[in-house]
Amino acid sequence: MNITAIQTFLCVVRTRNLNRAAEVLNITQSAVSARLDTLDQALGARLLNRSRKGASLTKEGFAFLEQAEIITRSWENAKTRISLPHGVKHLFSLACDAGLWTGMGERWIEDIRKSHSETAVEIWTGGYVEAQSWLRSGLCDAALLPEPVHDPMFANRVFSTDRLVQVATRPRRSLHWHADYIYVDYGAGFRTEHARAWPSEETAALSFSTPDWALSHMLAHGGSAYFPEYLVRDLIDEGRLFRVEGSVCFTRRSYLTYRLDREERFAWMSYEVAGFEQTEIR
């Protein structure tokens, strides 16, 4: 199957327009149409509804979309592995939840790069669903996520156990409700514990799914929110943030899921990292 045709299909899906896809790919619209026709013929189905107003996926197109992404990632991964730098033997692919990268994922990867110079590293940003698909297809070797991915092909470890503390840009005591409170969503477990600790009918006017973005916004505009203690410790020491007195703390776990067939190649995936509490689970 023509990889270029599949890449063109994905570009049209992203841009929702053949003209815009042609501009992105630096080819003519007729070339885009020809590639799509080639793909339709190879699969025996029409993948896109095409019109002057744009392009949308057909039922068959929806069915093919995930496989198209896996095929293109596999292709790019294969090219990368073939062209590894001199002295590098392996490529380690990690899927990382965006909320677990700063101060955690990045620190672990830097430790790996320092102690395993024979290994190149690539990091993909993705949530549970994407990471599960990438792990199963073999596109990534491991995933750092807020919850484990259970599968007979995988092993799971509690990578870290962190305290979530409420901090504010101005000194204050804990209140039943505060208008400047920013809600950061750390997953289903946190949502349950948060509702139990703060049984208010009020809803935060602003919420984030990623602590980095929430912290950046709060430092610029003020407010209060829950963050991993390691993420705000220096800001507290500098006097830029203040612990909310009397506020309850929560616990957050992160999990490392990795493919068992990669354990021999990357044995250090199961090693404990200094500063991170790790427990093996099945």
N, C-alpha and C positions, 0 to 999 in steps of 0.2 A: 504494500500500500504506500502511496506517495506521502511522505512526511510533510512536504511543503503544502500539499492540499489540506492536510489536517491542521497545520499551523494557520493557514489562511482561514479555515472554518472557525477556529477559535478567535481569531482577530475580528472577524465579522460579528461573532457572538458578543464580544466585548464592546465593539463600537456601535453595533445595531444598525450598521449602514455600510453598503458596499463601497460607496465613494470614500467614506472616512477610512475604511479598511485599506483601500487602494493607496491613500495618502500615507498611512502608517507604514505600509509595506513597500512604498515607493515603486508601485507598479500601476498599470492601467486598470480601470474598472472591468474591462473585457477580460483581462488576465485573471482577475479575481473570480469572475463568473465561470471562466473555463476551468479553473481549479476546483470550484465547487461542483461543477458538472461532473468532473472526473471522479470526485469523491462519492457523489450520488450514484454514479454508475457502478463503482466498485462495491458499494454496500447494497445496491439494489433498492434504495429508498431515497426520497427527497428529505434532506435534513433541515432546510430553511424555507420559510415562506418569504419570497423576495418580491418587493414592490418599490415604486418610486419613493414611498414614505419611509422605507427602511426594511429591515430583515428581522424575522422572529423565528424561534425554534419550532419545528413541527414535533409531533409526539415521538417520531423516530429520532429527531435531533436531540431531544431531551435524553433519550435512552443512550445515545452515543456520546454525549458531552463528557461524562466522567471518564470514559475510556479514552477519549481524545486527549484529555489532560494527562492521563497516565502515560499514554504513548509518547507524547511530546516531552514529558519530564524524563521518561526512560531514555529517550534519544539524547537529550541534553546531558543526562547523567553519564551515559555511555561515552559521549565525546569527551567529557571532563575526565573520566577515569582513564581513557586512552592517552590523554595529553597531560598527565600529572607532571609536576616539576621534577627536575633532576634530584635524585636522592629520596624522593617520596614514593612509598610503596602502596599506601592505601588512602582511600577517601572515606571519611566518616561523615555521614549525613544525619543531622539532628533536626527534628521538628520541635519547635519551641513555642509554647503559648506566649503571646506578646506580654502578658502580665508577669511572666516569670523570667524574663530576660535580664533586665537591669539589676545588677547586684547579685544575681544568682546564676543564671545560665551563662552570662558573660564571664563570670569569675571561674566557673568550672571549665569552660572552653579554653580560657587562658592557661589554666593549670595543665590541661591536656596538651596544648601546643608547646608548652615549655618542657614537659616530660616525655613527649612522644613526637619528636621532630620528623619521624618517618611517616607521619600521618597528616594529610591535608584535611581540612574541615570545611563543610558547608552547612549553613543554618537556614532553615525554611521557617517562616512564620505561619502558624496554623493552629486551629482549635482541635477539639476532640475528634470531630467527624473527619476532618482532613487528615489528621495524624493517623487515625485508624486505617484509612484507605491507603496512605503512603506506606505504613508499616506492612500491611498485608501484601501489597504489591511488591515490596522489597525496594521501593524508591528511597526510603530512609531506614537507617539502622536503629535509631532510638528516638524517643519523644519525651520531652519534659512538659508535663501537663498537671492541671489541678486535680485530676482523678486518673486512676489506672485504666489501661485498656486490656480487657481480659480476652485471651485467646490462647489455645494450646501451643501456638507458635511463639508466644511472648513470655518474658519474665518481667516482673514488676518489683520495684523497690520504692519505699518511702524515701524520697531524695532529701527532703528537708521538712522540719517542723518549725514554723515561725509564729511569733506573737504579732497580732494585729492590734495596734494601739491607736486611740483617737488623739489627734493633735489639731491645734488651731493656730492661726496666724497672730492671735492676740491671747493673752492669758485669760482664762475663764474657768469656771467650775462646770461640772456636768449639769445639763438641763434636760427636762423631759422632752423638749423640742427646741430647736434653734433654726431660725429662718435661713442662716447661711450654711447649714449643714449640707455637705456633698456626699452622696451615696456612691460607694465603690463596690461593685458586684464581684465577689470572690467565689461565686458558685452556689449550688443548691444548699450545701451544708451551712455556709455562712448566712444565707438568706433566712434559714430557719432559726439559727441562733440569734441573729440580729433582731428578728421579729419578736423572739421571746424576751430578749433583754430590753428592747425598746418598743413596747406594745402601743404605739401611737397610731392614730387614724390619719395623721398627716403623712404626706409623701414628699420626699426631697424634690426640690424644684430643679435640681441638676444631678445627674448620675453619670458614671463612667464604668466601662467594663475593663479598663486598663489603668492601674494605679499611676503609671508614669504620666499619663495625660492629666489625670485628676490632680496630681501633685503640681505639675506645671501650671495648671489653671489656678489652683488655690494660692500658690506663691505670687501670682500676678494680680489676682482679684480678691484674695482674702477668703476666709471661711474655715471650716473644720471637716475632717474626714478620717476614716480608718486607713492606716497604711502598715505594711510590714515594718517592724521595728528597725531592721537593718537599713531600710531605705531612708528613714528620717532621722537616724541617730545623730549624724553629723550636723544636720540642720537644727536639731534641738540644742546641741552643744554650742552652736554659733549664735543662738538666741533668735533665729529666724522663725522657729516653730516652738510651740509650747504644748506639753501634755495637758489634756483636759482633765482637771482634778476630779477624782471620784468616778471617772468613766470606766466601764467594764472593758476588759481586754478579751480578745478572741484568739483561737488557735487556727492556723491554716497549714495544711499539708500539701506538699507537691510530690509528684510521683515520676519516676523514671521508668518508662516501659521500653524494653529492647527486644529485638529478635534473637531467639535462642541460637539460630544458625550463624549469628555474627559474634557470639560470645567468645569463640576461640580466637578470632581475628582481633577483637577489641576487648580483651579480658578485663581491662581497666574500667569498663562500664559498670562492673559489680563492685569496684573498690570504693571504700568510704572516702569521702573528700573532707579534708580538715575543715571544721566549722559547720558541717552539715550533718545532722542526725539522720542516719539511714537504717532502715529495717527491711529485710526481704519479706515479700508477701507473695502469695500464690492465689 
